[in-house]
Amino acid sequence: MNRSGQFGLVQVSRPVTCFLAGLAVSLLAQKEFARAADRPAVKAAHPLTAFDWTGLYIGTHAGFGGGRSTASLTDPAPTSGRNDFGGSIGGLQAGYNFRLSSGLLLGLETDVSFPSYIESNSIVSTLATPRSEVTHQWDFIGTARGRVGYATGPWLAYATGGLAVAGERYLNNLPPGDQEKLLDARLGWVAGGGLDYAFAPHWSARLEYLSYRFDKTNLRFPSGAQYAAAMDFQSVRIGLNRELDGFGDIPDPSAKPPTDPESDRWEIHGQTTYLGQGYPSFRAPYSGVNSLSPAAQYQASWSNSLFLNARLWDGGEVYYNPELLQGFGLSNTFGVAGFPSGEAQKSDFPYPHYNASRLFVRQTFGFGGEQEELASGPSQIAGKADISRLTLQVGKFAVTDVFDGNAYAKDTRKDFMNWSLWAPGAFDYSADKLGLSYGVTAELNQKRWALRGGYFLMDSESNSNSFDTRLFKRGEYLLELETRYSLFDQPGKLRTIGWLNSAYMGSYRDTLDNPAFDLDIARTRTGRIKYGYVLNVEQAVTDDIGLFGRWSWNDGKTEIMAFTDIDASLALGASIKGTRWGRPDDVIGLGGAINALSRDHRDFIAAGGLGILVGDGQLNYRRERVLEAYYAYALDKRFTLTADYQFIANPAYNADRGPVHVFSGRLHGEF
C-alpha cells in the first residue's frame, strides 16, 4: 500500500478539467474489468482465432516518451539552448473501430499521456540569465486521431494520425527567492502506427509508436522575461484495451460464460480513491519551515490504479501495478509526525503523474498436505495452495506489502488514514517518496505461524527517490514472526518484527555538538546503523468487532531515512461492522496513537533542526497525540464513501501549537 506524502488537492481546477475525461474512461474500464473478473475462469482447448474488432473500446498504456526542445530566454540578456529529455509515461485511451468485410479497419481514438512522478522526466528545458531562471515542464500530452488498418483474426496492423495538444508549465525563479508561474497549452500534430493482438474475448494488447510536432511557444512573464521554445516528442508504448460490447448490461450469473483462453492464468483489478482533507485555523504563536500552516486549508489527493497479474508457470506469478497519482498533502506534507493522510505523497502533483508502483515476481513452493483457498485480489491470483509452503518475492513493491499486516488498520484507501494508525510510526522502512522500494523476501508459512525475512535497498540519502545500490553493505534487513491463535473461539494474530538499516545517515548528537555545522545534519552523514522493532496484534471479539494494537520503537540516534519523525509509538483501536443496524458492509473505526521522540531527536528539533516532516524552529516538547474516528458507508459492493475526523494534540510534538481538528471525506471504488 502506498505510504504517501504530498499528493492531492484543491488547486486542481485546471488539472481536474483536463483529467475528467481520463477518470471517466478509467471508471468505465474498471467496470468492464470487474465484469470480466466476475466470470468463472474457463481454460479453452484452442487459442483465440476470431475477434470482433468493431465497436467501442477503452484502455491504458505505458512506455517511454521523450523529445528535443530548442529554447531561448531574453531578460534582457539573451541566452538559448537545446535539450534532449525523456522518461517513462503512462495514460489512458478510448476509441471506436469499424471493420469492413474485406478486413479494412477505420477508427477514431483519443488518448492522454502523463509523465512519471520523477520530476526530471517532465523537464523540457532550463535556461538562466543573471535575472531569471526558467524551467519548462510538460504536464500532459493528448491526441485525437484517425486510424486505418487491416485486421485478420486476432491481429490488427494500423497507421494513425491527427491533432495533438500539450499542457505545459513555465516557472521563473527570481532573486531573492520569488517565483513566477505560467500555464499554457499548444497544438500540434501526431502520426504513427502500431500492432494490436486480441488475446481473449474483449481484450487486446498493443505496441504503438507515435511522433509529435508542436507549434512554437512564445511567452512573456510579468517581470518582463520572454521565453520561446519549439518542441517535438516521440513515444513508444504498450497498451491494454477492453472492448465495450454490451457495455451497461448486467451480466446474468446463470448464463454460460464465453470461452476465455488462458483466463485462469491472469487477472485484472482496479481502484480509484479521492481523499479530501481540511481543517479550520488553529493557535500557533510561531511557525517554522516544516510547520503545519495555522491558517485554515483544504487539500486533496486522487489515485487511480490497475493491477495486472499473470501466472507464468506452476507456482510462478508476475504482478504489475501502474498508477496515475495527483494532488498534495496538507502544508505539502509537513507539520505533523502522525500525518493525517496515508494517500498524501511526498511530491507535488498538480496534474496526474504515472508510476509503475509495483513490478515483481513471486514463486511459491508447496510442501504438500492440507491446502487452503487464496482469494483473488490486487496482489493475489486466486487458487489453491499448500498451507505448508515457501514463497519468494523479488522486484519493486512496498515493504508493508509483505510485513506488518493487520486486518483492521492497514489500508489508507479503506480504513484508517493517519500514518501512526495504519502503520507502525517508529518503523523507518525503506521507501522512496511514494512509499515503494526494491527488495527480496521469503515467507515460510505453516498453519499456526509464518516466518518472513527480507532485504531491501535503502535510500541513498534521507527522503529521496534514489537508492544506494551497494548491495548488503547498505540496505534494510527485516525478520517477522507471525503467530496465529484463538482466544475465546475468536481468531487472533501476533506479529513481531525486528529490523536493521545500514545507510548513509546523519547523527542528531554529532550535529548538535558542532556549532560550525549550523544544524545541517547532512554534514554528519556517513555509514551508520539504525535498528528497531514492532509488536502488532489483531484480535476478533465477535464476527463484527475487531481490536488492534501496535507498539514500535527505534534507537532515535540518526536521522529518519524514509517514513516519519517518530521514535516510539503506541496505537490502539477498534473496527466495527454495521451488521447490527442492517448495514453489514459499513464499518466504524475508532483509534488513537501516542508518538514520541528520542532525547537526541528532541534536542535537535528544539534547537531549530529540521526533520523529515517536522520542525517549527523551536519546541515546547510534548508527546504528539492522535485520535481518529471514521464511518465507511458502502454505496454498493464496489464503492464506499467515508467520513473521517482526526484530533491532533501537540502537532509535531509542540505544545505551543494546536490542537488541530482535521475533517476528511474519501470516495473509494475497487473492481
Secondary structure, DSSP 4 states (H G I P E B T S, - for coil): -----S---SS-HHHHHHHHHHHHHHHHHHHHHHHHHHSPP---SS--------EEEEEEEEEEEEEEEEEEEESSSEEEEEEEEEEEEEEEEEEEEEE-TTSEEEEEEEEEEEEBSSGGGGEEEEEE-SS-EEEEEEEEEEEEEEEEEEEETTEEEEEEEEEEEEEEEEEEEETTTEEEEEEEEEEEEEEEEEEEEEEETTEEEEEEEEEEEEPPEEEE-TTS-EEEEEEEEEEEEEEEEEE-TTTTPPP-TTSPPPP-TTGGGEEEEEEEEEEEEEE-----S---TTPPPSS-EEEEEEEEEEEEEEEEETTEEEEEEEEEEEE--GGGT-S-SS-S-TT--SS-EEEEEEEEEEEEEEEEEE--SSEEEEPPBTTB--EEEESSEEEEEEEEE-HHHHSS--SSS--TTTS--SHHHHS-TT------TTS-EEEEEEEEE-SSEEEEEEEEPEESSTT-S-EE--BTTBEEEEEEEEEEEEETTEEEEEEEEEEEEEEEE-BHHHHHH-GGGTT-GGGG-EEEEEEEEEEEEEEESSSSEEEEEEEEEE--SB---SS-S-SEEEEEEEEEEEGGGTEEEEEEEEEEEEEE--HHHHHHHHTT---SS---SS--B--EEEEEEEEEEESSSSEEEEEEEEEEESGGGBTTS--EEEEEEEEEEE-
